[in-house]
């Protein structure tokens, strides 16, 4: 999931769904509430730890932080040196992921309503140009984290791509690579606030309208694939060496099958 959060075009929430930990993650994060504060004030630490599924959350986020820190420089290098293979890998991974449980489509009224909702959301992303800002203030950085963290709980919408749209992607990833703690802490503060806000909405929808919500997730993943190829025409792609395209696509399929195997475990 940490690797997915670093890569523009793929969501950590998508990986969580594929691996079968999505619902558990939503429930754990949504329990960071007033009841938890009450338990902590009464020093009922065991109950508080159990309420937030502490073992699961701590191991999950430790793995995410480790992968983000250790692979941020590698991801930047790969995106620059092998753009065609990189983008075809992402496209293949996302496309194949929607045909395994729980995203595998089930034709119904909810499915088509979900597709329409996701298409409307993605339409806004299509018309927003990617940019990189030169000067970034603390409040802009804070709200970048607030909006980008939605990718952790909304499959299909890439947090890294949101950062690209906001113009803070390279800035944040560079701060992670260089361990610039001031920038990292401001960004994480916004991310935590955003996560605690949206996760309750997602949990409610997951409990009340699961079929519709999964249909929206399916559409978001499918409709966001063209965003990966923005500013790169298909003529240029086919005019270049096709080998990186097929290698990237093959690796994407292999990774989805690997995720599916891990999910069964």
C-alpha positions in Angstrom: 0.0 0.0 0.0 2.9 2.4 0.7 4.3 1.8 -2.8 0.9 2.4 -4.3 0.6 5.8 -2.4 3.9 6.9 -3.9 3.0 6.0 -7.5 0.7 8.5 -9.4 -2.2 6.6 -10.9 -2.7 3.8 -8.3 -4.4 4.0 -4.9 -3.5 2.4 -1.7 -7.2 1.7 -1.2 -7.2 -0.4 -4.4 -4.4 -2.5 -3.0 -6.2 -2.9 0.3 -9.3 -4.1 -1.5 -7.3 -6.6 -3.5 -5.5 -7.9 -0.4 -8.8 -8.2 1.5 -7.9 -5.8 4.3 -10.0 -2.8 3.2 -13.0 -3.3 5.5 -10.8 -4.0 8.5 -8.8 -0.9 7.8 -11.9 1.3 7.5 -13.3 0.0 10.8 -9.9 0.4 12.6 -9.4 4.0 11.5 -13.0 5.0 12.2 -12.5 4.0 15.8 -10.1 6.9 16.4 -12.9 8.9 18.1 -14.1 10.4 21.4 -14.6 6.9 22.9 -10.9 6.2 22.3 -9.9 9.4 24.0 -12.2 8.5 26.9 -10.5 5.1 27.3 -7.0 6.7 27.1 -7.9 9.3 29.8 -9.1 6.4 32.1 -5.8 4.7 31.3 -7.6 1.6 29.9 -4.8 1.1 27.4 -5.5 -2.5 26.5 -9.1 -1.7 25.7 -8.0 1.4 23.6 -5.5 -0.7 21.7 -8.1 -3.4 21.0 -10.6 -0.8 19.9 -8.4 0.5 17.1 -7.1 -3.0 16.2 -3.7 -1.7 17.2 -1.5 -4.7 16.1 -3.0 -4.5 12.6 -2.8 -0.7 12.2 0.7 -0.4 13.6 2.2 -3.2 11.4 0.3 -1.9 8.3 1.5 1.7 8.7 5.1 0.7 9.6 5.2 -1.3 6.4 3.8 1.7 4.4 6.2 4.2 5.9 9.2 1.9 5.3 8.3 1.4 1.7 7.6 5.1 1.0 10.9 6.1 2.5 13.0 3.3 0.9 11.4 3.5 -2.6 10.7 7.2 -3.1 14.0 7.8 -4.9 13.7 4.6 -7.0 10.1 5.5 -8.1 11.2 9.0 -9.2 14.1 7.5 -11.2 11.9 4.8 -12.8 9.3 7.4 -13.8 11.9 9.5 -15.5 14.1 6.8 -17.1 11.4 4.3 -18.2 8.1 6.2 -18.6 6.5 3.9 -21.1 7.1 0.7 -19.2 6.1 2.4 -15.9 2.8 3.7 -17.3 1.9 0.4 -19.0 2.7 -1.4 -15.7 0.3 0.9 -13.8 -2.4 0.6 -16.5 -2.2 -3.2 -16.5 -2.2 -3.4 -12.8 -5.3 -1.2 -12.4 -7.3 -2.8 -15.2 -6.7 -6.4 -14.0 -7.5 -5.5 -10.4 -11.1 -4.8 -11.1 -11.8 -8.3 -12.3 -10.9 -10.0 -9.0 -12.9 -10.0 -5.8 -14.3 -7.8 -4.3 -14.2 -5.4 -7.3 -15.3 -8.0 -9.8 -18.4 -6.4 -11.4 -21.9 -7.7 -10.7 -24.4 -6.3 -13.2 -27.2 -4.6 -11.4 -28.9 -1.2 -11.0 -26.4 -0.2 -8.3 -23.5 -1.1 -10.7 -24.6 1.3 -13.4 -25.5 4.1 -10.9 -22.0 3.6 -9.4 -20.4 3.9 -12.9 -22.2 7.2 -13.5 -21.1 8.6 -10.2 -17.5 7.6 -10.8 -17.6 9.0 -14.3 -18.7 12.4 -13.0 -15.9 12.4 -10.4 -13.3 11.5 -13.0 -14.5 14.1 -15.4 -13.4 16.8 -13.0 -9.9 15.2 -12.8 -9.7 15.1 -16.6 -10.2 18.8 -17.0 -7.7 19.8 -14.2 -4.2 20.2 -15.6 -1.2 18.8 -13.8 1.3 21.3 -12.6 4.3 21.8 -10.3 4.4 24.8 -8.0 7.6 26.6 -7.2 6.6 28.2 -3.9 4.4 26.2 -1.5 3.1 27.7 1.8 2.4 25.7 5.0 -1.4 25.9 4.6 -1.3 24.8 1.0 0.9 21.9 2.0 -1.5 21.0 4.9 -4.5 20.9 2.6 -2.6 18.9 0.0 -2.2 16.2 2.6 -5.8 16.6 3.6 -7.1 15.9 0.1 -4.4 13.4 -1.0 -5.0 11.0 1.9 -8.5 10.2 0.5 -6.7 7.7 -1.8 -5.9 5.6 1.3 -9.7 4.9 1.7 -11.1 5.6 -1.8 -9.9 3.0 -4.3 -9.2 4.3 -7.8 -8.3 7.9 -6.8 -4.5 8.1 -6.6 -3.2 10.3 -3.8 0.0 10.9 -5.7 -2.0 12.0 -8.7 -4.0 14.5 -6.6 -0.6 15.9 -5.5 0.4 16.2 -9.1 -2.8 18.1 -9.8 -2.1 20.4 -6.8 1.5 20.8 -7.9 3.1 19.4 -4.7 4.1 15.9 -5.8 7.8 16.4 -6.4 8.0 18.7 -3.4 6.6 16.2 -1.0 8.4 13.2 -2.4 11.7 15.1 -2.3 11.0 16.0 1.3 10.5 12.3 2.1 13.7 11.4 0.3 15.7 14.1 2.1 13.9 13.5 5.5 12.8 17.2 5.7 10.8 16.8 8.9 9.2 20.2 8.9 7.6 19.6 5.5 6.7 16.0 6.4 5.0 16.9 9.6 2.9 19.7 8.1 1.8 17.3 5.3 1.1 14.5 7.7 -1.0 16.8 9.9 -3.3 17.5 7.0 -3.3 13.8 6.0 -4.4 12.7 9.5 -7.2 15.3 9.6 -8.4 14.3 6.2 -8.2 10.6 7.0 -10.3 10.9 10.2 -12.9 13.0 8.4 -13.5 10.9 5.3 -13.2 7.4 6.8 -16.5 7.8 8.7 -18.3 8.6 5.6 -16.8 5.6 3.8 -17.6 3.3 6.7 -21.3 4.4 6.7 -21.6 3.9 3.0 -19.8 0.5 3.2 -22.3 -0.7 5.8 -25.5 0.7 4.1 -24.7 0.7 0.4 -21.8 -1.8 -0.1 -22.8 -2.8 -3.7 -23.1 0.8 -4.8 -19.9 1.8 -3.2 -17.9 -1.0 -4.8 -19.4 -0.1 -8.1 -18.2 3.5 -7.6 -14.7 2.1 -6.8 -14.8 -0.1 -9.9 -15.6 2.9 -12.1 -13.0 5.2 -10.4 -10.3 2.6 -11.1 -11.3 2.1 -14.8 -11.9 5.8 -15.6 -8.7 6.9 -13.9 -6.5 4.7 -16.1 -6.4 7.3 -19.0 -5.2 9.9 -16.4 -1.9 7.9 -16.3 -1.4 8.6 -20.1 -2.3 12.3 -20.0 0.0 14.4 -22.2 1.3 11.4 -24.1 -0.3 10.5 -27.4 -0.8 6.9 -28.6 1.1 7.7 -31.8 4.2 8.4 -29.8 3.7 5.2 -27.8 3.4 3.0 -30.9 6.2 4.8 -32.7 8.6 3.9 -29.9 10.0 0.5 -29.1 7.0 -1.6 -28.1 9.0 -3.9 -25.8 8.8 -1.7 -22.7 5.0 -1.4 -23.2 4.6 -5.2 -23.2 7.1 -5.8 -20.4 5.3 -3.2 -18.2 1.9 -4.7 -19.0 3.1 -8.2 -18.2 4.6 -7.2 -14.8 1.3 -5.5 -14.0 -0.7 -8.8 -14.5 1.9 -10.7 -12.5 1.7 -8.3 -9.6 -2.2 -8.5 -9.5 -2.0 -12.3 -9.4 0.5 -12.0 -6.6 -1.8 -9.7 -4.7 -4.6 -12.1 -5.2 -2.5 -14.9 -3.8 -1.6 -12.9 -0.8 -5.2 -12.0 -0.3 -6.2 -15.6 -0.1 -3.4 -16.1 2.5 
